Every structure is written in structure tokens, then in C-alpha cells.
Amino acid sequence: MKNHLRDHRVLRGLSQVEVATGLGVSRQTVIAIESGRYSPSLPLAFRISRFFGVSIETMFDPEEEAYS
């Protein structure tokens, strides 16, 4: 599943640390999600979407492949 976390983070000028702090996760978790190595749990996916003020469908696309 592809996500657009990095795109939204960069658009808003946020660091990985700022996003991690806002979500209550580690920077390593943000890195793993952005790189497609980790798919977040459903509660975390909803937190990410709310944090950026976008729908979950906008943030995550289950039809697209994750980054290689």
C-alpha cells in the first residue's frame, strides 16, 4: 500500500521529528512508514490522516504499490 506521508510532511515544512511528536510515535516509525517498509495500524492511519487534515483515502492508497 502506498502512502503520501512524505508528500504531506514536506508540503507543510515539517520534519520527521515534528510529525513523530505530533503522532506520538518514534521518528523511526515515521521513516519506516514513509519508505513503505511499515504499514501503520488502522488507529495510527486515522491519526496520521487527522494530523494532516486529509481523508484516509487521500493519505493511503491500497491500490498502489509501496515504494521500492
N, C-alpha and C positions, 0 to 999 in steps of 0.2 A: 504494500500500500504506500503510495506516495503522499508526502505531506508538504505543506508550504510554510512550515515554521520559519525557516531561514529567511524566506522572502519577506514575510510579515515583520520579522525582527529587524532586518536591515532597513526596510521601508520606514520603520519608526525610530531608527537610530539607536536601537537598544543593544547592549552587549549580551552575551550568553549568560553572564553572571546576573545581570538585571532580570532577565527572563526567568532564570532558575529561582532567584529570590522571590519574584512575584508569584511563581507557581508552587513554591515550597518543595523544590526538588534540587538535586545537585547539578552543577554545571556539566558534569559528565553525562547526566541523563539528557540534558538539552543537546549536547553534542551527538549522542547516540541516536536521538530522535531525528535530528536534522540530517544525519548521514544515512538514515534508513536502516540502521543496524538494530533498532529497537522500535517496536510498535507500542505506543502507550496504552495503558488500561483505558477502559471506557470513561471512568470518572476523570482521569487525567486528560484525556482527549477533550472532554467537555470543559475542563478548567482552562486548557490552552485556548480553545475557541472563545470562551468568555473573556479571557485576559486580553485577547486581541480584538474583541468586539465583532467577530465574524461567525458565520454559521459553521457547524462542524463539517458540512459538505464542502464549504469553501476551503477549510484548513486541511482536510484529509480527503483523498480520492482513492477509494478502494479499487477502482478500475485501472489505475495507472500503476506501473511497476515502481518499486522503490529505487533510489539512486544506486548505481553500481559502484 
